[in-house]
Amino acid sequence: MTRVTPKSLAAAVPVTKPTLLDVLPRFQRHLAAENKAPRTIKSYSEAVERLHEYLVGQGMPSTVAGITAEHVEMFLADQLARLRPSSARVRYASLRQFFLYVARELGEVTTSPMVNMRPPAVPEQPVPVMSEEKLRALLRTTERDRSFLGLRDAAILRLFVDTGARLSEVSNLLTDDVNLSSGAVTFMGKGRRTRVNAIGSKTVRALDRYIAVRDRHPDAATPVLWLGTQGPMTSVGVAEAVKRRADHAGVGPLHVHQLRHSAAHHWRLEGMDDDSVMRNMGWRDRSMLHRYGASAADERAQAAHRRLSLADRL
């Protein structure tokens, strides 16, 4: 009779190396513990899931320990063929964080396969900004509309134009985030960082009018600020409301993020200092000053020259 020892028993039990999907729940819990935003966790998770699908489909290793730099590079090349360069770069950044976590926390590998990898290049594609004429045309679509939707859309448009806030920041607002007495709105930005933006008197008036009719809405008790005919609005609903108004104004196709770029451009055109622009926009990286409103940089340079012309002072 063969004697079974702990050593022989361990040898008899096959050791299964964890796959990407085995590790993913732990990575998600790690991100949640670091208070990462749900949207960030979703983005990171999708990158890991897409990498797993690609590796399995190509007959490549899907275990954490079996993945090499070459495997990741082939996946990123596939993503570049399918997605915009900026989207492929997001996948790269998400996977980089995942493999750093694996190398640091799990002990399956000691070094990330992406340690010496460079991110995909993203060509500069300046976002067109809106002229003051087009912004006025957009706002005029709500001037004579005193319906619930008209007053709501007026408040939404004014807030975007006045603060340069992101779509997610505006759409996620709660009623308690708006302080009309002090003329300020508190946004939850990227990285769950809050910031307080001042708003002008016309935006205060638009929000005041909307909140007055909102109080009579069947869903007024919900803390979500923006309401539609079917209850609280999603970010998709807010974006669609802006696009509908752009259609009515005849200003051409409009992506909500253009309003953010436009706000940055017009602030700088009127002489707002860089630090104030960064604080209002919720930026920490000064390189964002060059990216936003880049399509109208020449206009700002020419306006600055007209104000500061040396020859005119001599």
C-alpha positions as CSV (number, residue, x, y, z in Angstrom):
1,M,0.0,0.0,0.0
2,T,1.4,3.4,-1.0
3,R,1.7,5.8,1.8
4,V,0.2,9.2,1.1
5,T,2.3,12.0,2.5
6,P,1.6,15.8,2.4
7,K,4.3,16.1,-0.1
8,S,3.0,13.5,-2.4
9,L,-0.5,14.8,-2.0
10,A,0.6,18.3,-3.1
11,A,2.3,16.8,-6.1
12,A,-0.9,15.0,-7.1
13,V,-3.0,18.1,-7.1
14,P,-2.4,20.2,-10.2
15,V,-1.6,23.8,-9.7
16,T,-3.8,26.0,-11.8
17,K,-2.3,29.3,-12.8
18,P,-4.8,32.2,-12.6
19,T,-6.1,33.7,-15.8
20,L,-6.8,37.3,-16.4
21,L,-10.5,36.8,-15.6
22,D,-9.6,35.0,-12.4
23,V,-7.6,38.0,-11.2
24,L,-10.0,40.7,-12.5
25,P,-12.4,40.6,-9.5
26,R,-9.5,41.2,-7.1
27,F,-8.3,44.0,-9.2
28,Q,-11.8,45.5,-9.2
29,R,-11.9,45.3,-5.4
30,H,-8.5,47.0,-5.2
31,L,-9.8,49.8,-7.4
32,A,-12.9,50.2,-5.3
33,A,-10.8,50.3,-2.1
34,E,-8.8,53.2,-3.7
35,N,-12.1,55.0,-4.2
36,K,-11.8,55.0,-8.0
37,A,-14.8,56.2,-9.8
38,P,-17.2,53.5,-11.2
39,R,-16.5,54.8,-14.7
40,T,-12.8,54.2,-14.2
41,I,-13.3,50.7,-12.8
42,K,-15.5,49.9,-15.8
43,S,-12.9,51.2,-18.3
44,Y,-10.1,49.2,-16.6
45,S,-12.2,46.1,-16.5
46,E,-13.2,46.3,-20.2
47,A,-9.5,46.5,-21.2
48,V,-8.7,43.3,-19.2
49,E,-11.8,41.5,-20.6
50,R,-11.0,42.5,-24.2
51,L,-7.3,41.3,-23.8
52,H,-8.6,38.0,-22.5
53,E,-10.9,37.6,-25.4
54,Y,-8.2,38.4,-27.9
55,L,-5.6,36.0,-26.4
56,V,-8.1,33.1,-26.2
57,G,-9.3,33.8,-29.7
58,Q,-5.7,33.7,-31.0
59,G,-4.7,30.6,-29.1
60,M,-2.3,32.6,-26.9
61,P,-1.7,32.2,-23.1
62,S,-4.4,33.8,-21.0
63,T,-2.8,33.1,-17.7
64,V,-1.2,36.1,-15.9
65,A,2.2,34.4,-15.8
66,G,2.1,33.4,-19.4
67,I,1.5,36.8,-21.0
68,T,4.5,38.5,-22.5
69,A,5.1,42.0,-23.9
70,E,4.7,40.6,-27.4
71,H,1.2,39.3,-26.6
72,V,0.1,42.8,-25.3
73,E,1.7,44.5,-28.2
74,M,-0.2,42.3,-30.7
75,F,-3.4,43.0,-28.8
76,L,-2.8,46.8,-28.9
77,A,-2.1,46.6,-32.6
78,D,-5.4,44.9,-33.1
79,Q,-7.1,47.6,-31.0
80,L,-5.5,50.3,-33.1
81,A,-7.0,48.6,-36.2
82,R,-10.4,48.6,-34.7
83,L,-10.6,51.8,-32.6
84,R,-9.6,55.4,-32.6
85,P,-6.0,55.9,-31.5
86,S,-7.3,57.7,-28.3
87,S,-9.4,54.7,-27.4
88,A,-6.5,52.3,-27.9
89,R,-4.4,54.5,-25.7
90,V,-7.0,54.2,-23.0
91,R,-6.8,50.4,-23.3
92,Y,-3.0,50.7,-23.0
93,A,-3.3,52.9,-19.8
94,S,-5.8,50.5,-18.2
95,L,-3.8,47.4,-18.9
96,R,-0.7,49.1,-17.6
97,Q,-2.4,49.7,-14.2
98,F,-3.6,46.1,-14.2
99,F,-0.2,44.6,-14.7
100,L,1.4,46.9,-12.2
101,Y,-1.2,45.6,-9.7
102,V,-0.5,42.0,-10.6
103,A,3.3,42.5,-10.2
104,R,3.0,44.3,-6.9
105,E,0.2,42.3,-5.2
106,L,-0.1,38.8,-6.5
107,G,3.4,37.4,-6.8
108,E,2.6,35.6,-10.0
109,V,5.0,37.8,-11.9
110,T,7.6,40.1,-10.6
111,T,7.7,42.5,-13.5
112,S,4.9,43.9,-15.6
113,P,5.1,42.8,-19.3
114,M,4.4,46.4,-20.2
115,V,7.3,47.9,-18.2
116,N,9.3,49.0,-21.3
117,M,6.3,49.5,-23.6
118,R,5.4,52.9,-25.0
119,P,1.7,54.1,-25.4
120,P,0.2,54.3,-28.8
121,A,0.7,57.7,-30.5
122,V,-2.4,59.8,-30.7
123,P,-2.4,62.3,-33.6
124,E,-3.4,65.9,-32.6
125,Q,-7.0,66.5,-33.6
126,P,-8.0,69.9,-32.3
127,V,-11.6,70.1,-31.3
128,P,-13.4,73.0,-33.0
129,V,-14.6,75.7,-30.7
130,M,-17.9,77.6,-31.0
131,S,-17.9,81.3,-31.8
132,E,-19.8,83.7,-29.6
133,E,-22.3,84.1,-32.4
134,K,-23.0,80.3,-32.4
135,L,-23.2,80.2,-28.7
136,R,-25.8,83.0,-28.6
137,A,-27.8,81.1,-31.3
138,L,-27.7,78.0,-29.2
139,L,-29.0,79.9,-26.1
140,R,-31.7,81.7,-28.1
141,T,-33.5,78.4,-28.8
142,T,-34.7,78.4,-25.2
143,E,-35.4,82.2,-24.7
144,R,-39.1,82.0,-25.5
145,D,-39.7,78.5,-24.4
146,R,-41.3,78.6,-20.9
147,S,-42.3,74.9,-20.8
148,F,-40.7,72.6,-18.3
149,L,-38.3,71.2,-21.0
150,G,-37.5,74.7,-22.2
151,L,-36.6,76.0,-18.8
152,R,-34.6,72.8,-18.1
153,D,-32.6,73.0,-21.3
154,A,-31.9,76.7,-20.8
155,A,-30.4,75.9,-17.4
156,I,-28.3,73.0,-18.8
157,L,-27.0,75.1,-21.7
158,R,-26.1,78.0,-19.5
159,L,-24.3,75.8,-17.1
160,F,-22.2,74.2,-19.8
161,V,-21.3,77.5,-21.4
162,D,-20.7,79.2,-18.1
163,T,-18.5,76.6,-16.3
164,G,-16.9,74.5,-19.0
165,A,-17.9,71.4,-17.0
166,R,-17.7,67.9,-18.4
167,L,-20.8,66.0,-19.4
168,S,-20.5,63.6,-16.5
169,E,-20.1,66.5,-14.0
170,V,-23.2,68.3,-15.2
171,S,-25.4,65.2,-15.6
172,N,-24.5,63.9,-12.2
173,L,-25.4,67.0,-10.3
174,L,-27.7,66.8,-7.3
175,T,-30.0,69.5,-6.1
176,D,-27.8,70.1,-3.1
177,D,-24.8,70.9,-5.4
178,V,-26.4,74.1,-6.5
179,N,-26.2,77.2,-4.3
180,L,-28.0,80.0,-5.9
181,S,-27.5,82.4,-3.0
182,S,-23.8,82.3,-3.4
183,G,-23.8,81.8,-7.1
184,A,-21.8,78.5,-7.1
185,V,-22.1,74.9,-8.2
186,T,-20.1,72.0,-6.8
187,F,-19.0,69.4,-9.3
188,M,-17.6,65.9,-8.8
189,G,-14.7,65.8,-11.2
190,K,-12.3,63.1,-12.3
191,G,-10.7,61.1,-9.6
192,R,-13.7,61.9,-7.4
193,R,-12.2,65.4,-6.8
194,T,-14.8,68.1,-6.0
195,R,-14.5,71.7,-7.1
196,V,-16.7,74.7,-6.7
197,N,-17.3,76.8,-9.8
198,A,-18.8,80.3,-9.7
199,I,-21.7,81.0,-12.1
200,G,-22.9,84.2,-13.6
201,S,-26.1,86.0,-12.9
202,K,-27.8,84.7,-16.1
203,T,-27.0,81.1,-15.2
204,V,-28.3,81.7,-11.6
205,R,-31.6,83.0,-13.1
206,A,-31.9,80.1,-15.5
207,L,-31.3,77.6,-12.7
208,D,-33.7,79.4,-10.4
209,R,-36.5,79.3,-13.0
210,Y,-35.8,75.6,-13.7
211,I,-35.8,74.6,-10.0
212,A,-39.1,76.5,-9.5
213,V,-40.9,74.3,-12.1
214,R,-38.9,71.2,-11.1
215,D,-40.5,71.5,-7.6
216,R,-43.8,70.7,-9.2
217,H,-42.5,67.6,-11.1
218,P,-43.8,64.2,-10.0
219,D,-40.2,63.1,-9.3
220,A,-39.3,66.3,-7.4
221,A,-38.3,64.3,-4.3
222,T,-35.4,62.6,-6.1
223,P,-32.0,64.3,-5.3
224,V,-31.0,64.2,-9.0
225,L,-31.1,67.7,-10.4
226,W,-32.1,67.1,-14.0
227,L,-35.5,65.5,-14.6
228,G,-37.1,64.4,-17.8
229,T,-40.6,63.2,-18.7
230,Q,-39.6,59.7,-17.5
231,G,-37.8,60.7,-14.3
232,P,-34.1,61.4,-13.6
233,M,-32.0,62.0,-16.7
234,T,-28.9,60.1,-17.6
235,S,-25.8,61.6,-19.2
236,V,-27.1,60.4,-22.6
237,G,-30.3,62.3,-22.0
238,V,-28.5,65.5,-21.1
239,A,-26.2,65.2,-24.2
240,E,-29.3,64.5,-26.4
241,A,-31.0,67.6,-25.1
242,V,-28.0,69.7,-26.1
243,K,-27.8,68.2,-29.5
244,R,-31.5,68.8,-30.1
245,R,-31.1,72.5,-29.3
246,A,-28.0,72.7,-31.6
247,D,-30.2,71.3,-34.4
248,H,-32.8,73.9,-33.7
249,A,-30.2,76.6,-33.7
250,G,-28.7,75.5,-37.0
251,V,-25.2,75.7,-35.6
252,G,-24.2,72.3,-37.1
253,P,-23.4,69.0,-35.4
254,L,-22.4,69.6,-31.8
255,H,-20.7,67.3,-29.4
256,V,-21.1,68.4,-25.7
257,H,-17.4,68.4,-25.2
258,Q,-17.1,71.2,-27.7
259,L,-18.7,73.5,-25.1
260,R,-15.9,72.7,-22.7
261,H,-13.2,73.5,-25.3
262,S,-15.1,76.7,-26.2
263,A,-15.3,77.8,-22.6
264,A,-11.5,77.4,-22.2
265,H,-10.9,79.2,-25.4
266,H,-13.1,82.2,-24.6
267,W,-11.8,82.5,-21.1
268,R,-8.2,82.7,-22.3
269,L,-9.2,85.0,-25.2
270,E,-10.6,87.5,-22.6
271,G,-7.4,87.3,-20.6
272,M,-8.2,84.8,-17.7
273,D,-4.9,83.7,-16.2
274,D,-3.8,80.2,-16.7
275,D,-4.1,79.2,-13.0
276,S,-7.7,80.4,-12.9
277,V,-8.5,78.5,-16.1
278,M,-7.0,75.3,-14.6
279,R,-9.0,75.6,-11.4
280,N,-12.3,76.3,-13.2
281,M,-11.7,73.4,-15.5
282,G,-10.6,71.0,-12.8
283,W,-7.1,70.4,-14.3
284,R,-3.9,69.5,-12.6
285,D,-1.7,69.0,-15.7
286,R,-0.7,72.3,-17.4
287,S,-0.4,70.5,-20.8
288,M,-4.2,70.6,-20.9
289,L,-4.0,74.4,-21.4
290,H,-2.4,73.7,-24.8
291,R,-4.9,70.9,-25.8
292,Y,-8.1,72.7,-25.0
293,G,-9.1,75.4,-27.5
294,A,-6.0,74.5,-29.6
295,S,-8.0,74.9,-32.8
296,A,-8.4,78.6,-32.0
297,A,-4.9,79.3,-30.7
298,D,-4.1,81.6,-33.6
299,E,-7.1,83.7,-32.8
300,R,-5.9,84.1,-29.2
301,A,-2.4,85.0,-30.4
302,Q,-3.7,87.6,-32.8
303,A,-6.0,89.1,-30.2
304,A,-3.1,89.3,-27.7
305,H,-0.9,91.0,-30.3
306,R,-3.6,93.6,-31.0
307,R,-3.7,94.4,-27.2
308,L,0.1,94.4,-26.8
309,S,1.5,95.6,-30.1
310,L,4.9,97.0,-29.5
311,A,5.0,99.0,-32.7
312,D,1.7,100.7,-31.7
313,R,3.3,101.9,-28.4
314,L,6.4,103.4,-30.1
